[in-house]
Amino acid sequence: MSIAKQYLKTKPVCKVTFTVPAEDAKKVAVVGDFNDWNPKGSTLKKLKNGTFKGTFDLPKESSYEFRYLIDGNYVNEAEADRYQWNDFAGSENAVLEV
């Protein structure tokens, strides 16, 4: 898994690309505070090599809690900027700082 950040000079956004190697998965989405934890519209595209990938524009100078939703199971990003405990989920969420 990986996260790539590209800051735009012309807009106050950061293009964030999420890459998840999950050859056996049928569906992978990124859910978090930036999309109200809703997988609709945040599904990653499966590439021929079995990796799922997607890019989202997120406002700069913010932090976002998120997780991957892989075939209905929540998974954290190993390369997250940090982790935040979430009482509702009873586990840690990955945090992205942009």
N, CA, C and O atoms as a GROMACS GRO file, in nm:
protein
  392
    1MET      N    1   0.086  -0.118   0.000
    1MET     CA    2   0.000   0.000   0.000
    1MET      C    3   0.089   0.123   0.000
    1MET      O    4   0.200   0.122   0.054
    2SER      N    5   0.038   0.228  -0.061
    2SER     CA    6   0.116   0.352  -0.059
    2SER      C    7   0.026   0.471  -0.084
    2SER      O    8  -0.087   0.460  -0.134
    3ILE      N    9   0.080   0.587  -0.048
    3ILE     CA   10   0.012   0.714  -0.068
    3ILE      C   11   0.111   0.808  -0.135
    3ILE      O   12   0.225   0.820  -0.090
    4ALA      N   13   0.068   0.875  -0.242
    4ALA     CA   14   0.153   0.976  -0.307
    4ALA      C   15   0.077   1.108  -0.303
    4ALA      O   16  -0.042   1.114  -0.333
    5LYS      N   17   0.148   1.215  -0.266
    5LYS     CA   18   0.086   1.348  -0.256
    5LYS      C   19   0.150   1.440  -0.359
    5LYS      O   20   0.272   1.445  -0.374
    6GLN      N   21   0.064   1.514  -0.431
    6GLN     CA   22   0.112   1.612  -0.527
    6GLN      C   23   0.038   1.743  -0.500
    6GLN      O   24  -0.083   1.753  -0.519
    7TYR      N   25   0.114   1.843  -0.454
    7TYR     CA   26   0.053   1.972  -0.422
    7TYR      C   27   0.047   2.059  -0.547
    7TYR      O   28   0.144   2.068  -0.622
    8LEU      N   29  -0.069   2.122  -0.569
    8LEU     CA   30  -0.086   2.209  -0.684
    8LEU      C   31  -0.053   2.352  -0.646
    8LEU      O   32  -0.090   2.399  -0.539
    9LYS      N   33   0.017   2.420  -0.735
    9LYS     CA   34   0.053   2.560  -0.710
    9LYS      C   35  -0.064   2.654  -0.738
    9LYS      O   36  -0.074   2.761  -0.679
   10THR      N   37  -0.154   2.613  -0.829
   10THR     CA   38  -0.262   2.701  -0.871
   10THR      C   39  -0.390   2.687  -0.790
   10THR      O   40  -0.479   2.772  -0.799
   11LYS      N   41  -0.401   2.580  -0.711
   11LYS     CA   42  -0.523   2.556  -0.632
   11LYS      C   43  -0.485   2.513  -0.491
   11LYS      O   44  -0.378   2.456  -0.471
   12PRO      N   45  -0.572   2.541  -0.393
   12PRO     CA   46  -0.542   2.500  -0.254
   12PRO      C   47  -0.578   2.354  -0.228
   12PRO      O   48  -0.641   2.323  -0.127
   13VAL      N   49  -0.538   2.265  -0.319
   13VAL     CA   50  -0.567   2.123  -0.302
   13VAL      C   51  -0.441   2.040  -0.320
   13VAL      O   52  -0.341   2.085  -0.376
   14CYS      N   53  -0.449   1.918  -0.271
   14CYS     CA   54  -0.342   1.821  -0.288
   14CYS      C   55  -0.403   1.700  -0.358
   14CYS      O   56  -0.505   1.647  -0.314
   15LYS      N   57  -0.341   1.657  -0.467
   15LYS     CA   58  -0.384   1.536  -0.534
   15LYS      C   59  -0.322   1.418  -0.460
   15LYS      O   60  -0.200   1.403  -0.456
   16VAL      N   61  -0.406   1.334  -0.402
   16VAL     CA   62  -0.359   1.221  -0.324
   16VAL      C   63  -0.393   1.093  -0.400
   16VAL      O   64  -0.509   1.067  -0.431
   17THR      N   65  -0.290   1.014  -0.429
   17THR     CA   66  -0.308   0.888  -0.499
   17THR      C   67  -0.289   0.772  -0.401
   17THR      O   68  -0.184   0.758  -0.339
   18PHE      N   69  -0.392   0.690  -0.390
   18PHE     CA   70  -0.390   0.572  -0.304
   18PHE      C   71  -0.365   0.450  -0.392
   18PHE      O   72  -0.431   0.432  -0.494
   19THR      N   73  -0.270   0.365  -0.352
   19THR     CA   74  -0.240   0.243  -0.426
   19THR      C   75  -0.245   0.126  -0.329
   19THR      O   76  -0.178   0.125  -0.226
   20VAL      N   77  -0.327   0.026  -0.363
   20VAL     CA   78  -0.346  -0.090  -0.275
   20VAL      C   79  -0.325  -0.218  -0.355
   20VAL      O   80  -0.403  -0.248  -0.445
   21PRO      N   81  -0.220  -0.294  -0.324
   21PRO     CA   82  -0.203  -0.424  -0.390
   21PRO      C   83  -0.298  -0.526  -0.327
   21PRO      O   84  -0.281  -0.564  -0.211
   22ALA      N   85  -0.396  -0.571  -0.403
   22ALA     CA   86  -0.496  -0.666  -0.350
   22ALA      C   87  -0.547  -0.751  -0.466
   22ALA      O   88  -0.663  -0.738  -0.507
   23GLU      N   89  -0.461  -0.836  -0.518
   23GLU     CA   90  -0.493  -0.915  -0.638
   23GLU      C   91  -0.621  -0.996  -0.625
   23GLU      O   92  -0.697  -1.008  -0.721
   24ASP      N   93  -0.646  -1.051  -0.508
   24ASP     CA   94  -0.762  -1.137  -0.489
   24ASP      C   95  -0.890  -1.061  -0.455
   24ASP      O   96  -0.998  -1.121  -0.450
   25ALA      N   97  -0.880  -0.931  -0.432
   25ALA     CA   98  -0.998  -0.852  -0.394
   25ALA      C   99  -1.086  -0.823  -0.515
   25ALA      O  100  -1.039  -0.812  -0.628
   26LYS      N  101  -1.214  -0.810  -0.488
   26LYS     CA  102  -1.309  -0.773  -0.592
   26LYS      C  103  -1.334  -0.623  -0.593
   26LYS      O  104  -1.355  -0.563  -0.699
   27LYS      N  105  -1.332  -0.561  -0.473
   27LYS     CA  106  -1.364  -0.419  -0.462
   27LYS      C  107  -1.283  -0.354  -0.351
   27LYS      O  108  -1.276  -0.408  -0.240
   28VAL      N  109  -1.221  -0.239  -0.380
   28VAL     CA  110  -1.146  -0.163  -0.282
   28VAL      C  111  -1.191  -0.018  -0.288
   28VAL      O  112  -1.201   0.040  -0.397
   29ALA      N  113  -1.218   0.041  -0.173
   29ALA     CA  114  -1.257   0.182  -0.167
   29ALA      C  115  -1.178   0.249  -0.054
   29ALA      O  116  -1.128   0.183   0.037
   30VAL      N  117  -1.167   0.381  -0.062
   30VAL     CA  118  -1.106   0.460   0.044
   30VAL      C  119  -1.219   0.536   0.111
   30VAL      O  120  -1.292   0.611   0.046
   31VAL      N  121  -1.234   0.517   0.242
   31VAL     CA  122  -1.339   0.588   0.316
   31VAL      C  123  -1.275   0.666   0.430
   31VAL      O  124  -1.179   0.621   0.491
   32GLY      N  125  -1.331   0.783   0.457
   32GLY     CA  126  -1.276   0.867   0.562
   32GLY      C  127  -1.359   0.991   0.584
   32GLY      O  128  -1.468   1.006   0.529
   33ASP      N  129  -1.304   1.082   0.667
   33ASP     CA  130  -1.380   1.206   0.694
   33ASP      C  131  -1.400   1.289   0.568
   33ASP      O  132  -1.496   1.366   0.562
   34PHE      N  133  -1.314   1.276   0.470
   34PHE     CA  134  -1.326   1.358   0.348
   34PHE      C  135  -1.445   1.316   0.260
   34PHE      O  136  -1.483   1.390   0.170
   35ASN      N  137  -1.504   1.196   0.285
   35ASN     CA  138  -1.621   1.154   0.208
   35ASN      C  139  -1.731   1.096   0.298
   35ASN      O  140  -1.812   1.014   0.255
   36ASP      N  141  -1.731   1.139   0.424
   36ASP     CA  142  -1.831   1.094   0.523
   36ASP      C  143  -1.832   0.943   0.538
   36ASP      O  144  -1.938   0.885   0.566
   37TRP      N  145  -1.719   0.877   0.519
   37TRP     CA  146  -1.704   0.732   0.534
   37TRP      C  147  -1.796   0.656   0.439
   37TRP      O  148  -1.839   0.545   0.469
   38ASN      N  149  -1.825   0.717   0.325
   38ASN     CA  150  -1.914   0.656   0.226
   38ASN      C  151  -1.832   0.601   0.110
   38ASN      O  152  -1.763   0.677   0.043
   39PRO      N  153  -1.838   0.470   0.084
   39PRO     CA  154  -1.758   0.413  -0.025
   39PRO      C  155  -1.806   0.450  -0.165
   39PRO      O  156  -1.732   0.432  -0.262
   40LYS      N  157  -1.929   0.502  -0.178
   40LYS     CA  158  -1.978   0.541  -0.310
   40LYS      C  159  -1.895   0.659  -0.362
   40LYS      O  160  -1.879   0.760  -0.294
   41GLY      N  161  -1.843   0.644  -0.482
   41GLY     CA  162  -1.762   0.749  -0.542
   41GLY      C  163  -1.617   0.747  -0.499
   41GLY      O  164  -1.537   0.830  -0.544
   42SER      N  165  -1.581   0.652  -0.412
   42SER     CA  166  -1.441   0.646  -0.368
   42SER      C  167  -1.380   0.508  -0.394
   42SER      O  168  -1.281   0.469  -0.331
   43THR      N  169  -1.441   0.436  -0.489
   43THR     CA  170  -1.390   0.304  -0.525
   43THR      C  171  -1.265   0.320  -0.610
   43THR      O  172  -1.261   0.403  -0.702
   44LEU      N  173  -1.164   0.242  -0.580
   44LEU     CA  174  -1.040   0.247  -0.657
   44LEU      C  175  -1.052   0.157  -0.779
   44LEU      O  176  -1.124   0.057  -0.778
   45LYS      N  177  -0.980   0.193  -0.884
   45LYS     CA  178  -0.984   0.118  -1.009
   45LYS      C  179  -0.883   0.004  -1.004
   45LYS      O  180  -0.768   0.024  -0.963
   46LYS      N  181  -0.927  -0.114  -1.046
   46LYS     CA  182  -0.836  -0.229  -1.046
   46LYS      C  183  -0.754  -0.229  -1.175
   46LYS      O  184  -0.810  -0.225  -1.285
   47LEU      N  185  -0.623  -0.234  -1.160
   47LEU     CA  186  -0.533  -0.237  -1.275
   47LEU      C  187  -0.505  -0.381  -1.315
   47LEU      O  188  -0.534  -0.474  -1.239
   48LYS      N  189  -0.448  -0.400  -1.433
   48LYS     CA  190  -0.421  -0.534  -1.484
   48LYS      C  191  -0.327  -0.615  -1.394
   48LYS      O  192  -0.334  -0.738  -1.392
   49ASN      N  193  -0.240  -0.547  -1.321
   49ASN     CA  194  -0.145  -0.618  -1.234
   49ASN      C  195  -0.206  -0.655  -1.098
   49ASN      O  196  -0.135  -0.707  -1.012
   50GLY      N  197  -0.336  -0.628  -1.079
   50GLY     CA  198  -0.403  -0.664  -0.954
   50GLY      C  199  -0.400  -0.556  -0.848
   50GLY      O  200  -0.457  -0.574  -0.740
   51THR      N  201  -0.336  -0.444  -0.878
   51THR     CA  202  -0.330  -0.333  -0.785
   51THR      C  203  -0.451  -0.242  -0.806
   51THR      O  204  -0.496  -0.222  -0.919
   52PHE      N  205  -0.504  -0.188  -0.696
   52PHE     CA  206  -0.613  -0.091  -0.704
   52PHE      C  207  -0.554   0.048  -0.685
   52PHE      O  208  -0.465   0.067  -0.601
   53LYS      N  209  -0.603   0.146  -0.763
   53LYS     CA  210  -0.544   0.279  -0.759
   53LYS      C  211  -0.652   0.385  -0.782
   53LYS      O  212  -0.744   0.364  -0.861
   54GLY      N  213  -0.638   0.498  -0.713
   54GLY     CA  214  -0.730   0.609  -0.732
   54GLY      C  215  -0.670   0.738  -0.679
   54GLY      O  216  -0.592   0.736  -0.584
   55THR      N  217  -0.707   0.851  -0.742
   55THR     CA  218  -0.656   0.981  -0.704
   55THR      C  219  -0.773   1.072  -0.665
   55THR      O  220  -0.876   1.076  -0.733
   56PHE      N  221  -0.755   1.144  -0.554
   56PHE     CA  222  -0.860   1.234  -0.504
   56PHE      C  223  -0.799   1.370  -0.476
   56PHE      O  224  -0.685   1.378  -0.430
   57ASP      N  225  -0.873   1.477  -0.501
   57ASP     CA  226  -0.831   1.612  -0.468
   57ASP      C  227  -0.883   1.644  -0.327
   57ASP      O  228  -1.003   1.645  -0.303
   58LEU      N  229  -0.790   1.670  -0.236
   58LEU     CA  230  -0.827   1.703  -0.098
   58LEU      C  231  -0.775   1.842  -0.062
   58LEU      O  232  -0.663   1.877  -0.099
   59PRO      N  233  -0.855   1.921   0.011
   59PRO     CA  234  -0.810   2.055   0.052
   59PRO      C  235  -0.680   2.047   0.133
   59PRO      O  236  -0.664   1.960   0.219
   60LYS      N  237  -0.588   2.139   0.104
   60LYS     CA  238  -0.460   2.144   0.174
   60LYS      C  239  -0.477   2.192   0.318
   60LYS      O  240  -0.581   2.244   0.357
   61GLU      N  241  -0.369   2.172   0.394
   61GLU     CA  242  -0.360   2.217   0.533
   61GLU      C  243  -0.470   2.157   0.620
   61GLU      O  244  -0.530   2.225   0.704
   62SER      N  245  -0.495   2.029   0.598
   62SER     CA  246  -0.595   1.956   0.676
   62SER      C  247  -0.542   1.817   0.706
   62SER      O  248  -0.445   1.771   0.646
   63SER      N  249  -0.608   1.750   0.801
   63SER     CA  250  -0.576   1.610   0.826
   63SER      C  251  -0.706   1.531   0.818
   63SER      O  252  -0.813   1.582   0.852
   64TYR      N  253  -0.696   1.408   0.771
   64TYR     CA  254  -0.812   1.326   0.746
   64TYR      C  255  -0.791   1.186   0.802
   64TYR      O  256  -0.688   1.123   0.777
   65GLU      N  257  -0.888   1.136   0.878
   65GLU     CA  258  -0.886   0.997   0.920
   65GLU      C  259  -0.945   0.916   0.805
   65GLU      O  260  -1.042   0.958   0.741
   66PHE      N  261  -0.886   0.799   0.779
   66PHE     CA  262  -0.936   0.715   0.670
   66PHE      C  263  -0.896   0.570   0.690
   66PHE      O  264  -0.811   0.538   0.773
   67ARG      N  265  -0.960   0.483   0.613
   67ARG     CA  266  -0.926   0.341   0.607
   67ARG      C  267  -0.962   0.291   0.469
   67ARG      O  268  -1.041   0.353   0.398
   68TYR      N  269  -0.904   0.180   0.432
   68TYR     CA  270  -0.943   0.113   0.308
   68TYR      C  271  -1.055   0.016   0.341
   68TYR      O  272  -1.056  -0.045   0.448
   69LEU      N  273  -1.148   0.002   0.250
   69LEU     CA  274  -1.256  -0.096   0.262
   69LEU      C  275  -1.232  -0.199   0.152
   69LEU      O  276  -1.264  -0.175   0.035
   70ILE      N  277  -1.176  -0.314   0.190
   70ILE     CA  278  -1.140  -0.418   0.094
   70ILE      C  279  -1.238  -0.534   0.110
   70ILE      O  280  -1.235  -0.607   0.209
   71ASP      N  281  -1.324  -0.550   0.010
   71ASP     CA  282  -1.428  -0.654   0.013
   71ASP      C  283  -1.502  -0.656   0.146
   71ASP      O  284  -1.528  -0.763   0.201
   72GLY      N  285  -1.536  -0.538   0.197
   72GLY     CA  286  -1.615  -0.528   0.320
   72GLY      C  287  -1.536  -0.526   0.449
   72GLY      O  288  -1.594  -0.512   0.556
   73ASN      N  289  -1.403  -0.540   0.441
   73ASN     CA  290  -1.319  -0.539   0.561
   73ASN      C  291  -1.236  -0.412   0.566
   73ASN      O  292  -1.178  -0.370   0.466
   74TYR      N  293  -1.232  -0.349   0.684
   74TYR     CA  294  -1.153  -0.227   0.701
   74TYR      C  295  -1.006  -0.261   0.723
   74TYR      O  296  -0.973  -0.348   0.803
   75VAL      N  297  -0.918  -0.189   0.650
   75VAL     CA  298  -0.774  -0.210   0.659
   75VAL      C  299  -0.706  -0.074   0.668
   75VAL      O  300  -0.743   0.019   0.597
   76ASN      N  301  -0.606  -0.062   0.756
   76ASN     CA  302  -0.532   0.063   0.768
   76ASN      C  303  -0.416   0.068   0.669
   76ASN      O  304  -0.365  -0.034   0.625
   77GLU      N  305  -0.377   0.189   0.635
   77GLU     CA  306  -0.262   0.214   0.548
   77GLU      C  307  -0.135   0.205   0.633
   77GLU      O  308  -0.121   0.275   0.733
   78ALA      N  309  -0.042   0.119   0.592
   78ALA     CA  310   0.084   0.102   0.666
   78ALA      C  311   0.172   0.226   0.660
   78ALA      O  312   0.251   0.250   0.751
   79GLU      N  313   0.158   0.306   0.554
   79GLU     CA  314   0.242   0.425   0.537
   79GLU      C  315   0.169   0.554   0.575
   79GLU      O  316   0.202   0.661   0.524
   80ALA      N  317   0.071   0.544   0.664
   80ALA     CA  318  -0.004   0.663   0.706
   80ALA      C  319   0.089   0.760   0.779
   80ALA      O  320   0.191   0.719   0.833
   81ASP      N  321   0.051   0.888   0.779
   81ASP     CA  322   0.130   0.989   0.848
   81ASP      C  323   0.128   0.966   0.999
   81ASP      O  324   0.226   0.993   1.068
   82ARG      N  325   0.015   0.917   1.049
   82ARG     CA  326   0.003   0.881   1.190
   82ARG      C  327  -0.128   0.803   1.206
   82ARG      O  328  -0.200   0.781   1.108
   83TYR      N  329  -0.158   0.761   1.329
   83TYR     CA  330  -0.281   0.687   1.356
   83TYR      C  331  -0.356   0.756   1.469
   83TYR      O  332  -0.296   0.818   1.556
   84GLN      N  333  -0.489   0.746   1.466
   84GLN     CA  334  -0.575   0.812   1.565
   84GLN      C  335  -0.676   0.710   1.616
   84GLN      O  336  -0.744   0.644   1.537
   85TRP      N  337  -0.686   0.697   1.749
   85TRP     CA  338  -0.784   0.606   1.806
   85TRP      C  339  -0.925   0.657   1.780
   85TRP      O  340  -0.950   0.777   1.790
   86ASN      N  341  -1.016   0.566   1.744
   86ASN     CA  342  -1.155   0.601   1.717
   86ASN      C  343  -1.244   0.517   1.807
   86ASN      O  344  -1.252   0.396   1.790
   87ASP      N  345  -1.311   0.581   1.905
   87ASP     CA  346  -1.396   0.509   1.999
   87ASP      C  347  -1.513   0.442   1.929
   87ASP      O  348  -1.555   0.333   1.969
   88PHE      N  349  -1.568   0.505   1.825
   88PHE     CA  350  -1.683   0.449   1.754
   88PHE      C  351  -1.647   0.315   1.691
   88PHE      O  352  -1.723   0.218   1.700
   89ALA      N  353  -1.530   0.309   1.627
   89ALA     CA  354  -1.487   0.186   1.560
   89ALA      C  355  -1.417   0.090   1.657
   89ALA      O  356  -1.408  -0.030   1.629
   90GLY      N  357  -1.370   0.141   1.769
   90GLY     CA  358  -1.297   0.057   1.864
   90GLY      C  359  -1.161   0.015   1.813
   90GLY      O  360  -1.109  -0.090   1.850
   91SER      N  361  -1.103   0.098   1.726
   91SER     CA  362  -0.971   0.069   1.669
   91SER      C  363  -0.908   0.199   1.622
   91SER      O  364  -0.968   0.306   1.630
   92GLU      N  365  -0.786   0.189   1.571
   92GLU     CA  366  -0.718   0.307   1.518
   92GLU      C  367  -0.752   0.326   1.371
   92GLU      O  368  -0.772   0.230   1.296
   93ASN      N  369  -0.759   0.453   1.331
   93ASN     CA  370  -0.773   0.488   1.191
   93ASN      C  371  -0.641   0.546   1.144
   93ASN      O  372  -0.567   0.607   1.222
   94ALA      N  373  -0.611   0.526   1.017
   94ALA     CA  374  -0.495   0.591   0.958
   94ALA      C  375  -0.527   0.740   0.943
   94ALA      O  376  -0.643   0.777   0.925
   95VAL      N  377  -0.424   0.826   0.950
   95VAL     CA  378  -0.443   0.969   0.935
   95VAL      C  379  -0.354   1.019   0.821
   95VAL      O  380  -0.236   0.984   0.813
   96LEU      N  381  -0.413   1.100   0.734
   96LEU     CA  382  -0.342   1.160   0.622
   96LEU      C  383  -0.330   1.309   0.648
   96LEU      O  384  -0.430   1.377   0.671
   97GLU      N  385  -0.208   1.361   0.645
   97GLU     CA  386  -0.183   1.506   0.663
   97GLU      C  387  -0.149   1.566   0.528
   97GLU      O  388  -0.052   1.526   0.464
   98VAL      N  389  -0.229   1.663   0.484
   98VAL     CA  390  -0.199   1.730   0.356
   98VAL      C  391  -0.190   1.880   0.373
   98VAL      O  392  -0.165   1.952   0.276
   0.00000   0.00000   0.00000
